Amino acid sequence: MMANARTEAVMASKPVEIGKIGEHVAQTVSRLRRARGWEQRELAERVTFAGRPMSASVVSKIESGARRVDVDDLVGLAAGLEVNPALLLLTSPVSEAGDPPAAVGESVAAAVQADIEAMGDLVGLEPSLAAMACRMAVEIDNGGGEDGRQLPALNRELRATIAQLLAARQPEEDDDDLGDLAAPE
């Protein structure tokens, strides 16, 4: 029991590295702030006014990737930047004005359609799954319902649907003329 407490204490003191999504959030916050012509101090004031006390120093650390963003920070930053929190998490292109991907280059629906076409022949009920994925992508392009509140749920559903499509693809035929040498006996 004592070893677990020591392990937890060591783990708690070790900083957790910022992952790819965290880096993306930092870059998006910085890009949107600069696009609005705001200094870090002004964003910090807006975030504080929105209910999440934050200094310009903290904004600087977030933007540079020296500080992780927790959920409360994310919501506060989004409120300060006047965007939906989901917009800060999107890994698709976001315009300098904070517009969703549909307003910038390729839409989510176009990307999903291209991915589905690249999957090749689908079997069974998968064509209806493909149609469902396309409908969800259009809903995402249209902003995810009132105030974008459905974006996170739509994103999760779309990912799950695409995962089902990938799992249901017909396996490519074995064309090596060697039979199933690797098959267990």
C-alpha positions as CSV (number, residue, x, y, z in Angstrom):
1,M,0.0,0.0,0.0
2,M,2.9,2.4,0.8
3,A,4.5,1.8,-2.6
4,N,1.2,2.9,-4.4
5,A,1.2,6.1,-2.4
6,R,4.8,6.8,-3.3
7,T,4.1,6.0,-7.0
8,E,1.1,8.3,-7.0
9,A,3.1,11.1,-5.3
10,V,5.8,10.8,-7.9
11,M,3.3,10.7,-10.8
12,A,1.4,13.8,-9.4
13,S,4.6,15.8,-9.2
14,K,5.7,14.9,-12.8
15,P,4.3,17.4,-15.3
16,V,2.1,16.0,-18.0
17,E,3.2,16.9,-21.5
18,I,0.9,18.8,-23.7
19,G,-0.4,16.6,-26.5
20,K,-1.2,17.4,-30.1
21,I,-4.8,18.7,-29.4
22,G,-3.4,20.9,-26.6
23,E,-0.8,22.3,-29.0
24,H,-3.6,22.9,-31.5
25,V,-5.7,24.7,-28.9
26,A,-2.7,26.9,-28.0
27,Q,-2.1,27.8,-31.7
28,T,-5.8,28.4,-32.3
29,V,-6.2,30.7,-29.3
30,S,-3.1,32.7,-30.4
31,R,-4.3,32.9,-34.0
32,L,-7.8,34.1,-33.1
33,R,-6.5,36.6,-30.5
34,R,-4.1,38.2,-33.0
35,A,-6.8,38.2,-35.7
36,R,-8.9,40.3,-33.5
37,G,-6.0,42.7,-32.9
38,W,-5.9,42.0,-29.2
39,E,-3.0,41.9,-26.9
40,Q,-2.7,39.0,-24.5
41,R,-3.7,41.4,-21.7
42,E,-7.0,42.2,-23.4
43,L,-7.8,38.5,-23.9
44,A,-7.0,37.9,-20.2
45,E,-9.4,40.6,-19.2
46,R,-12.1,39.2,-21.4
47,V,-11.6,35.7,-20.0
48,T,-11.7,37.1,-16.4
49,F,-14.8,39.1,-17.2
50,A,-16.4,35.8,-18.5
51,G,-15.8,34.3,-15.0
52,R,-12.4,32.5,-15.4
53,P,-9.7,34.7,-13.7
54,M,-6.7,34.8,-16.0
55,S,-3.7,37.0,-16.3
56,A,-1.8,38.0,-19.4
57,S,1.1,35.9,-18.2
58,V,-1.2,32.8,-18.1
59,V,-2.4,33.6,-21.7
60,S,1.2,33.8,-22.8
61,K,2.0,30.5,-21.2
62,I,-1.0,28.9,-22.8
63,E,-0.2,30.2,-26.3
64,S,3.4,29.2,-26.0
65,G,2.5,25.7,-24.9
66,A,4.1,26.1,-21.5
67,R,0.8,25.6,-19.7
68,R,-1.9,23.0,-20.2
69,V,-5.5,24.2,-20.8
70,D,-8.1,22.5,-18.6
71,V,-11.8,22.4,-19.4
72,D,-12.6,25.6,-17.3
73,D,-9.8,27.4,-19.2
74,L,-11.1,26.2,-22.5
75,V,-14.6,27.5,-21.8
76,G,-13.2,30.8,-20.5
77,L,-11.0,31.3,-23.5
78,A,-13.8,30.5,-25.8
79,A,-16.1,33.0,-24.1
80,G,-13.3,35.6,-24.1
81,L,-12.7,35.0,-27.9
82,E,-16.5,34.9,-28.5
83,V,-16.5,31.5,-30.1
84,N,-17.9,28.1,-29.3
85,P,-15.5,26.0,-27.2
86,A,-15.7,23.2,-29.8
87,L,-14.1,25.6,-32.3
88,L,-10.9,25.7,-30.2
89,L,-10.7,21.9,-30.4
90,L,-11.4,21.5,-34.1
91,T,-8.4,20.2,-36.0
92,S,-9.9,21.3,-39.3
93,P,-8.8,24.7,-40.7
94,V,-10.4,27.6,-38.9
95,S,-10.4,31.1,-40.4
96,E,-8.7,34.0,-38.7
97,A,-12.2,35.3,-37.8
98,G,-13.1,32.0,-36.1
99,D,-15.4,30.8,-38.8
100,P,-16.1,27.0,-38.8
101,P,-14.4,24.8,-41.4
102,A,-17.3,25.0,-43.9
103,A,-16.5,28.7,-44.4
104,V,-12.8,27.9,-45.1
105,G,-11.8,25.7,-48.0
106,E,-13.1,22.1,-47.9
107,S,-16.2,21.4,-45.9
108,V,-16.5,18.5,-43.4
109,A,-19.2,17.0,-45.7
110,A,-16.8,17.1,-48.7
111,A,-14.0,15.5,-46.7
112,V,-16.3,12.8,-45.4
113,Q,-17.6,12.1,-48.9
114,A,-14.1,11.8,-50.3
115,D,-13.1,9.5,-47.4
116,I,-16.2,7.3,-48.0
117,E,-15.5,7.1,-51.7
118,A,-11.9,6.1,-51.0
119,M,-13.1,3.2,-48.9
120,G,-14.3,1.4,-52.0
121,D,-17.1,-1.2,-52.1
122,L,-19.2,-1.3,-48.9
123,V,-21.2,-4.4,-47.9
124,G,-24.6,-4.9,-46.2
125,L,-26.1,-1.9,-44.5
126,E,-22.9,0.2,-44.8
127,P,-24.3,2.4,-47.6
128,S,-26.9,3.7,-45.1
129,L,-24.1,4.3,-42.6
130,A,-22.3,6.3,-45.3
131,A,-25.4,8.4,-45.9
132,M,-25.7,8.9,-42.1
133,A,-22.1,10.0,-41.9
134,C,-22.7,12.5,-44.8
135,R,-25.8,13.9,-43.0
136,M,-23.9,14.4,-39.8
137,A,-21.0,16.1,-41.7
138,V,-23.5,18.5,-43.2
139,E,-24.9,19.3,-39.8
140,I,-21.4,20.0,-38.5
141,D,-20.8,22.3,-41.5
142,N,-24.1,24.1,-40.7
143,G,-22.8,24.9,-37.2
144,G,-24.1,22.0,-35.1
145,G,-27.5,23.3,-34.1
146,E,-28.4,26.3,-32.0
147,D,-25.2,28.0,-30.9
148,G,-23.1,25.0,-31.9
149,R,-24.1,23.1,-28.8
150,Q,-24.5,19.8,-30.7
151,L,-21.0,20.0,-32.3
152,P,-19.3,17.7,-29.7
153,A,-22.0,15.1,-29.9
154,L,-22.1,15.2,-33.7
155,N,-18.3,14.9,-33.9
156,R,-18.4,11.8,-31.6
157,E,-21.2,10.2,-33.6
158,L,-19.5,11.0,-36.9
159,R,-16.2,9.4,-35.7
160,A,-18.1,6.3,-34.5
161,T,-20.0,6.0,-37.7
162,I,-16.8,6.2,-39.8
163,A,-15.2,3.7,-37.5
164,Q,-18.1,1.3,-38.3
165,L,-17.6,1.9,-42.0
166,L,-13.9,1.1,-41.8
167,A,-14.6,-2.0,-39.8
168,A,-17.2,-3.2,-42.4
169,R,-15.0,-2.7,-45.5
170,Q,-14.6,-5.9,-47.5
171,P,-11.1,-7.2,-47.0
172,E,-8.9,-6.9,-50.0
173,E,-8.4,-10.2,-51.8
174,D,-5.2,-12.1,-51.1
175,D,-3.4,-11.9,-54.4
176,D,0.0,-13.2,-53.4
177,D,-0.7,-16.7,-54.8
178,L,1.0,-18.2,-51.7
179,G,-2.2,-19.2,-49.9
180,D,-2.6,-18.5,-46.3
181,L,0.9,-19.2,-45.1
182,A,0.5,-17.0,-42.0
183,A,-2.8,-18.6,-41.0
184,P,-2.7,-20.5,-37.7
185,E,-3.0,-24.3,-38.1
